[in-house]
């Protein structure tokens, strides 16, 4: 079995004239990241690896989640390739993973996340919201052969308020 948890970065700021990759979280984004991350521990596999896009908003979201689930910050793997809005590129990155790693949590971006969960999950989600958590389980021994999986759990900020 392979387990993939996709988490869309929390709400980011458009206020400062920054490059897209440098946009930080808003205070609401921070609150939502804390809210969701404080409700997911019971849904996580026993062991897992965390990957994050190198965009500031994804990094900040990953750090908030890691702190709240007691995952060592220095163990987060930052991947420039995860700064993508294309689900085909996201799929390619995931399918290149070694098979020794059965459980991955990825912090990334829309449209890639929503389109990926709709392609590979069995529950249609109109839009994975910011700070949204989607767990898909694949009945596969290797990442490169994943296909339609089972959407095991979603946790969205609006469900917790």
Secondary structure, DSSP 8 states (H G I E B T S, - for coil): -EEEEEEE---B--SS---GGG--B-HHHHHHHHHHHTT-GGGS-SS-EEEEESSHHHHHHHHHHHHHTT--GGG-EEEGGG--S-HHHHHHHHHTS-TT--EEEEEE-TTHHHHHHHHHSSS--S---TT-EEEEEE--S-GGG--S-EEEEEE-HHHH-
